[in-house]
Amino acid sequence: MFALIGKKAMKQQPAYAAPLPVELDDKIVLPRPLRRMVRFMVSLATGRIHIPAHTGTLATFVFFGATGLYGMSLGGQADSLAEATTTAVGFAIEDVKVSGNNQTSEIDILQLLGLDGTTSLVALDINAARQKLIHLPWVQDAEVRKIYPRTIEVKLKEREAYAIWQHGAELSLIEKSGAVIAPLRDNKYTTLPLFVGQNAERAVNDFEKQFADWPEMKKRVKAFVRVAGRRWDLHLDNGIVVKLPETDVARALQQLTEFDAEHKLLERDIAAVDLRLPDRTTIQLTPGAAERRQVAVQARDKAIKKAEKQI
């Protein structure tokens, strides 16, 4: 009868009614990741997992070691420890191969990189080493490469000295672009052209282009002197000063070349040739030549007067 009543009640229940509540289980179901951890802890507590001897001692050392490494990292000593460790196992730099250094000393390179025989090849930062090298006066570019286990290779591309720049009492070597390389310390560069004056180094490249068609004249120039930052005076090897105009330098050089070819102008006893004005050329005599000329003029005037009296 009880079953019949149950069936009847089920027949009379609407189709949309919620299902009857089911009695919950008293057990707690853990998430999947925690199940393995709980099983491991239970097995460990019940002795089903065998722990090797001295595991606790080893774990203690590992813990204190990790703590020490962490402390050294916070104190900035991790790099020193790594370098000392890798050096001890055979990665100390023992050989440095340097190429392309015509002006840069190998000793300067070793000192700059801090290579003292105890530096570790593993710990060496080649990018930082390259940045140090390109700040050397003569170095334009540098390449640093590790060759394991104990060698580094340094390739330098050095700057090329093109001229000497005199500014005040200072002498500096400069590139063709006008960039200063280093102070002049060696007599072996005395054959380079000399540029004198403030900001003269900035105009070197453009001025050199203007001399492309007059190589013979350029060979005779001992010094290029910048005047008031606008024009040039040429000091020739025989002491003559050629004053060039501010503009149209090509015209002035052409005129000077023609005068010298026709009249041997630059072989005469003169002090300067002024080509600044386009419609005239002024010649300045040396003091000795001017004195001799004065004597000759006076003698000529006397001869003229004497001839007039005789008429």
Residue pairs with C-beta under 8 A, 6 or more apart in sequence:
30 38
40 49
43 49
69 78
69 81
72 78
72 81
79 123
82 120
82 122
82 123
83 119
83 120
83 122
83 123
84 120
86 120
86 121
86 122
86 123
87 118
87 119
87 120
90 149
90 150
91 120
91 121
91 122
91 148
91 149
91 150
92 117
92 118
92 119
92 120
92 121
92 150
93 115
93 117
93 119
93 120
93 121
93 124
93 150
93 151
93 152
94 117
94 150
94 151
95 150
95 151
95 152
96 106
96 109
96 110
96 115
96 151
96 152
96 154
97 147
97 151
97 152
97 153
97 154
98 106
98 109
98 154
98 156
99 153
99 154
99 155
99 156
100 155
100 156
100 157
100 158
101 109
101 156
101 158
102 138
102 158
103 138
103 158
104 136
104 138
104 139
104 156
104 158
108 136
109 133
109 136
109 154
110 116
112 132
112 133
112 136
113 119
113 124
113 129
113 132
113 133
115 152
121 146
121 148
121 149
121 150
121 151
121 152
124 146
124 152
126 144
126 145
126 146
126 152
129 144
130 142
130 143
130 144
133 139
133 142
133 144
133 154
133 156
134 140
134 141
134 142
137 181
137 182
138 158
138 159
138 181
138 182
139 156
139 157
139 158
139 159
140 157
140 158
140 159
141 156
141 157
142 154
142 155
142 156
142 157
143 153
143 154
143 155
144 152
144 153
144 154
145 152
145 153
145 155
146 152
146 153
147 153
159 175
159 179
159 181
160 175
160 176
161 173
161 174
161 175
161 181
161 189
161 192
162 174
162 175
162 176
162 192
162 204
163 173
163 174
163 176
163 192
163 193
163 194
163 195
163 204
164 171
164 172
164 173
164 174
164 184
164 189
164 192
164 193
164 194
164 195
165 171
165 172
165 173
165 174
165 180
165 194
165 195
165 196
165 200
165 201
165 204
166 194
166 195
166 196
166 197
167 196
167 197
167 198
167 200
167 201
170 183
171 183
171 184
172 180
172 181
172 182
172 183
172 184
172 201
173 180
173 181
173 182
173 183
173 184
173 189
173 192
174 180
174 181
174 195
174 201
174 204
175 181
176 204
176 205
176 208
177 204
177 205
178 201
178 202
178 203
178 204
178 205
179 201
180 201
193 221
193 223
193 224
194 222
194 223
194 224
195 201
195 204
195 223
195 224
195 225
195 226
196 223
196 224
196 225
196 226
197 225
197 226
197 227
197 229
198 226
198 229
199 226
199 229
200 224
200 225
200 226
203 226
207 224
207 232
207 249
210 249
210 250
210 253
211 217
211 218
211 253
213 250
213 253
214 253
214 257
217 253
217 256
217 257
220 236
220 237
220 238
220 266
221 234
221 235
221 236
221 237
222 235
222 236
222 237
223 234
223 235
224 232
224 233
224 234
224 235
225 232
225 233
225 234
225 235
226 232
227 233
230 246
231 243
231 244
231 245
231 246
231 276
232 244
232 249
233 241
233 242
233 243
233 244
234 241
234 242
234 244
235 241
236 242
236 266
238 266
239 271
240 266
240 270
240 271
240 272
240 273
241 271
241 272
241 273
242 256
242 272
242 273
242 275
243 272
243 273
243 274
243 275
243 276
244 252
244 253
244 275
244 276
245 251
245 252
245 275
245 276
245 277
245 278
246 276
248 278
251 278
252 275
252 276
255 275
255 281
256 265
256 266
256 273
256 275
259 265
259 273
259 281
260 266
260 267
265 273
265 283
266 273
268 289
269 285
269 286
269 288
269 289
270 283
270 284
270 285
270 286
270 289
271 284
271 285
271 286
271 287
271 289
272 283
272 284
273 281
273 282
273 283
273 284
274 281
274 282
274 283
274 284
275 281
285 293
